[in-house]
Amino acid sequence: MKNLSTTLFIILIGLCLTHTVSSEKCIQYLNPLNSKENRVFDCLMASPAQKRQLPTPPASDNMFNVQFNCLVNDKALCSKVENVFVTAGRFITATLNLKAVISVNATFLNFCEVNIAPGIDCNNPNKVILGAAGPAMVIPYKDETADKVRLYPQALYKQLGLPSHPQFGPNEIMAVFNSAANYWFEGDPLPMPERQADMLLVVTHELIHGLGFTTAWDDLFGINALTPVIAGITDDDASSKAPGGVIPKEPNAPAGSSLQFLELIFDKFMILTADGIQMTTQTDELNKFQIDVQNIKSEEQLVQAFMASPQYKVAQGLFQKATTSGSMGFKTISGDVVILETSLLPFQSSSSIGHVDFATYKNSSDFLMVFRSPTATLGQMMATAGSIDTYGPIGPLLRGILQSMGYEIKDKYVPPVELPSAKFPNKEPFAIKPVPDDVNEGTNNKKMSNNGRINSPIGINVLIIALACILVTLFM
């Protein structure tokens, strides 16, 4: 939320020997604030002895198992934040009929002290990154009805209950939150001061991103061209990125091998609202771009080759639509079209597409996944929307999105907790406007984003050191 990312943060620990190797690609992300820092590798199938034993949920009303790591010297604050994750997990569990536990690795630390986001003015209260969260791994799964492989967040993949599956990582969702940000907690004084954020609303929003409310479509090369994620050109080196710097080759890639654009399961349901064209058909069009990966020496060479291809014009046209209000939507299996956020100029990787349209849904029961955070509590937002006893924080359209992706929705919603702040509704939660120079910046602390644009190889190394105490064995 407010610059929270749904791109994942995962620390690569290592790979175990396996009996079966899949030719499909899995993707792990190395930096929650930059989706370009990812690792593409062959999925390694789990043997019977390596099948992961699922942890027992802490309570029947909470299917989220949270490993919380607090790296600040304030036990009271640490306790407050940890309790928020429990409450958020209960709200989501009250909505989704989860078949497998969702493991979350959450860390609370000062971003400025570990230099996770260099270039940000830590002394400017109008430019505070709250954190980052997202799927800890995405796994390819073939949609037999469409004969197409898409990437599934591990949290959703586990719900499928498949007898054979790739080796899972230790967590479904990774999250880091900035202890230097100004958070409000249930029980704090009301009204909420300007530029504070309700931690519960922040965490709930980000956990939904971690479950898979995120898109692969982005301007990957910064050339005003929208494409899904690229796979098929990187090797098994943990430091490799796709794209970024020199493009490493797959060791056994034959001459003539080409790259591939891959969608996330979310993208299967995306449409162009003007004519109802599915975005997946645009992926098919982009995949007509062919280049021999053995001849790629650098990202620049790849970019130049793409810009010289007919597919570049397709990607340019999609980029323009991504900055045209109301041009893209998510069509649920029930036929509802949820308008996605495409009104931001210029295009913002930290906010565009990966949220619902702000103007349409900010005052509705589907407020949770707008890109800006309100100056209101989660309880107040539900009270204003009239959803306390009907939908809770997860509105009917968001439920439709999650169900379309593959999650099962419970027949009846029973509020898991009572939020006292709901008794004091805030009728104008978005009355405070962003400061002028932050209106379209991903670093505005009144925004929620699903992937930042901060490139920080040094910062991520420092963070890895800071989080060394939380490493766990990758495979059980």
N, C-alpha and C positions, 0 to 999 in steps of 0.2 A: 504494500500500500504506500502511497506517496513515494513513488520510486521503488516500490517493491517489485522484485523480479520473479517471473515464473520460470526463467531459465534456471537450471539446477546448479547447485554447488555440490561437487562430489570430490572427495580426496581419493585418488587412485592408490589402492594398497597393493594390489598384485593379482595375478591370475593363477588358479590352481590347474593342475593337469586334469584333462577330461578324457572321457572315452569316446565322445561324439563331438564333432565340430560342424556347426551350421555354416552354410555359405552366406547367410543373411548377415546384415550389419546391425549391431547395437551401437548406441551413442551414449556416452557419458559427457557431462559438461564440467569444466574445470573452474568456472568463475560465474557466480550467480548474477553478476552485473554485466556480463558480456557473453552473449550466446555464441559469438564467433570462437570462443575458446572452448572447443569441444574435441572429443576423441572418438573417432569412428573405427570400429574393429569388428572382426568376425565374432558373432555370438557363439559362446561355448556352451553346449548343451549339458545339463546336469545329469550325472549318472544317478541310479537309485540311492547310492550311499551318500550322494552329495545333495539330495533334495533338502531344501531348507525346512527346518522345523519352525513353524510359526509360533511367535510368542503368545502367551495368554493375555487377552485384553485386561487392563487394570480393573475394569468394571463392566457389567453387562450393558450399561448404557453408554459406553465409550470404547469404540473400536480403534482408537488411536493410542499407540504406545509411544510416548515421547521421551527421548533421551535428551534432557535439558542440561545445557552446559552454560553456566553463568560465569563470565570472566571479568566481573566488576566486583569491587570490594564494598558491596552494599547488600547484606543478606535479606533485608526487608524488601528491597526492590526486586532481588532475584526471586524471592518467594511469590511476589505479586505476578511477575511475568510468567513463572512456571504455572501458576494457577490459571492464568488466561488460556494457556494451551489446553488444559484439561477442559475448561468450559467450552472452548471452540470445538474441541473434539466431540463433546456431548451434543452440541447443536447439530453438527453434521451427521452424527450417528442417529439422531432422532429423525433425520430425513432419509438417509440412505440405508438400505438393507445390505450392509457390508458382510461379505462371506469370509473375508480374510482380514486380519489385523493390518492397519496402516502404520508402519514404523516411521517415526519422524525424528530426525536429528536436528535439534534446534539450539542455536548458540546466540547468546546475548553478550555483545562486546562493543567497545568504543571503536568505531571505524577509523577515526582520525589517529588514534594511538597505534593502530596496526597498519595504517596507510593502505587500506583496502580500496579506497576511492580517491587517488591523487587527482588534483585539479579542482577539487571541491573546496569552497571556502568554508572551513569549519566554524568560522566566527560569524557567519551570516545566517541568522535564524530563518531566513527565507529560502535557504538552499541547504536543506538537510536531507540526506538519504536515510530513510527509515530502515531499509533492510532489503533482503532478497530471499526468495524461496521458490521452489519448483520441484518437478519430478527428479528423483535421484538417478534415474536411468530410463531411457526409452528403448523399447524392444520391438522388432518387426513382427508383424502378425498378418497373415494373408487373409483378406476378405474374399471368401470363396464366391460370394454372389457377384463381386465386381472383378474377380481375378486380379487383385491388386494388393501389393504389400504396403502396409502403412505402419507408422511407429506408434506404439502404445506406451503411455506412462506405466511404469512398473506397478503402481498402485492399482490401475485398472486391469492390467494383465493378470495379476494375482486373483482378481475376482472371477476370472474366467474358469478357474479350477481345472486347467488342462493337465492331463496325466503326464505329459512330456513338456518340458519348458527349459529355456536357457537358465544358466546359473544366475540367480538374483544377486543384486548388491545387498548390503546390510540394511539399507533404508529405502523407503518409497519416496520420501520427501526430505530434502535438506533445506534448512532455513537459517539465515543469519539476520539479526536485528541490531540496530544501532542504539547503544545505551546512551549516546549523546543526544538523541532526539527527545522531544518533549511529549511524553505520553500521558494520557488520562486513563485512570482505572476506575472501575465501578466502585462507588462509595466516595470518590473525590467530589469536591464542591461543584455545584452547577450555578450558573451556566458555564459550559466549557470555555476557557479562554481561547482567543484567536490563535491559530496555528498549533493547537494541540491536536493530538490524534488519539482516539479511543483504541487502546491496545487490543481489545477484544475484536473490534471491527477489523483492524489491521490483520490480525492473525487469521481470522475466519476467511477473509478475502484471499489471503495468500495460500491457505491450505486448499482452497478450491482451485487455485492455479496449479498447485502441486498434484491435485487429482487429475489434471489434464485440461483445464480450461486455458489453453494456450495454443498458438498457431505457429506453424513452421514458416509462414510467409513473412519475408523481411527484405529490406534492401541490403543484402549480404555484403555487397562490394562497395556500397556508397556511391552508386552510379545512377541513382534515381530509377532503379529497375527492381521490381518485386519478384522474388522467386522463393520456392520452399528451400529447405535445408539441402545441402549437397552431401552425397555419400559416394563411396566407391573410389576415392583417390588417395586415402591416407593409409599409413602402415600402422603397426601395432606399438609404436613408440608413444609412451604416455605423454610426452611433451608435444606431440603433433597437434596441429589445429587444422580445421577445414572450414573455410579457407584461412590463410594467414601466412605470410613469409613464404619460404620455399615449400612447395607442395611435395611431400614425400610420396613415394610410390608403394603400392602393395608389392611385397616381395615376389609373389608368384603371379602377378597380373600379366596375362599374355599380351603380346603386341596387338594393338587395335582395341584394347579395353577402353570403355568410356565411362564417364561419370554418370550419376543419376540424381535427379531431384526427388526427394522423398517427402511425403506428407505426414503429418500427425493425424491421429484419428479425428481430432476436432475438425481438421480441414476437409474431411469427407463430406461434411454437411454445409460447408460454406458455399454461398451462391452470390452471383451478381444480381442485385435486386431489380435492375431495370428490365431484364429479360429472363431471369430465372436460371441463367447458365451456371452450371456447377463449376466451382473453382478447380475441381479435380480434372476437368477436361482441359483446363489451362496448364495443369501440371503435365498432362499427356503431350500437349503441344510443346512445352519447354523441353521435354525429354527427347524431342527430335534433334536437339543440339548434340552433335557428336564431335568428340575430340579424343585423340589417342592419348591416354593418361601417361604412357611411357615417354611422351615427348614434352610433357609439361615441366618446365624448369622453375617457374615462379608464379605467384598469384597474378602478377601483372600480365604475364603471357596468357593465362587463362581468361582474365578479364577482357583483354583485347580480342581474343578469339570469340568470346561470347558476344561482344559488342559488334562484331563484324557479321554475326549470324542473323537470320530472319527472326530467331526467337527473342532477340534483344528488343525488337519492337513490341512483341507481345508483353514482355516484362515491363517495358516503359508504360504501355497502356494500363496495365494493372496497377502500377505505381500511382498513376494519375487518379485512378478510381479510389485508391487507398487514401487520398486526400480530398475526396468529393463526398460531402455529407450524404449519408443514407445509401451509399452505393453498394455496400456489402452486407450480407446477413448470414445468419445461421438458420437453416430450415430444419426444424425438428422432425422426428418420425411421425408426429401427429399433424404436421403441416403448418405449424406456427413459424413465422419468420421473425427472428430476433435481429434487430438492427445492430450491427457492430459499429465500433467507434472509428469513423473515417472522416471526421470533421476537422482534424487538427492540421494546421499549416504552420511550418512545414511538417512533413511526415515525421512522426516520433516513434522510433523503435521501442521506446519506453512506455508508450501509451496507445499507439494506433493499432487497430484491428483486434488486439487481444483483450478487449473489453467491450461491454455493451455501450450503445450510444448514450452519451451523457444527457443530452437534452431530452431524449425520449424517456429515459428510465430513472432519472435522478430522484424523482418524487413518487416513484411507484414501489410496489412490493419487490421489484427486481433491482433495487438500488445497489445491492452488494458489489456488483462487478463493474460499476462505472469507474473511470480512470482517476477522478478526483475524490479526495476524502472530504467528508462533511465536517463542519464544526458542530458536531452532534454525536451523541453516543449511539451504540448499536441499539440499545433499548429505545431511545428516542426515535430513531429511524423506523424501527418496527412499529412503534405506536403511531407515528405520523402516517405510515402506509397501511395501518390496520391489519398487520400480519402477525401480531404477537401469538395468537392462538390458532392461526390458520396455516401459515407457511414458515413462520419464524424468519430467520435472516435469508433463507434460500427460497426465493420467490418462485411462482409457477413456471415462468419461462426458463429460469435457470435450472429448475428441476427437469424441464423438457430437454435441455441441452445435455445434462448429465445422463439422463435416461437414453438419449439417442446415442451417446458415446458407448454405452454398455453398462452403466450402473443401474441397479434396481432401486426403485423408489418405494418407500414404505407406504402402505395404504392409508395410514392415519398418522398425523403429526401430533405428538404430545410435547408441549414445551418442557425441556429438560431442567431449566432453571428459571427463576424469576429475576428480572433485572430491575432494581428499584428506580433507576433513572427513567424507565419507560413511563413513570407516573408524571413526568415533567416534560411533555412533548416540546420539541423545537420545530416550529412551523416553517422556519426559513434556514434549513441546515446548510445551504450553499450561498447564503447572503453575502458572505465575505469573499470578495474577488481576489484572485491571485495578483501579486504585485506585477506591474507592467513588464519588467524585464524577465519575468519568469513564466509568462503566459504559456509559452510553448516549449519550455525547457524541461528535460527529464529530471532535473535536479530540484525542481520546485517541491517544497515539502507539503504542498497541498495536492499532490498528484499521486495516483497509484499507477504503477507501470508493471509490465510483464517481462521486460528485458532491457537493461540499461545499455548505454553506449560507451561505457568506460573501459578502456583497454589498460590493464595493469598487471603485466607479468611479474613485476617486482612486488606489487601489493599482495598478489595472491600467494606468493612465496612466504611473505611475512605472515599472512593469515594462516597458512598451513602450519607454520611453526607455532603460532598462537593456539591452534586447535589440535596440536599433536596429542594432547591428553585425551582427546575424544575418539581417536582412531580405534576401530574395532576390526575384527577379522572379516574379510570380504565375503568369504563363503563358509557356511557351517557344514 
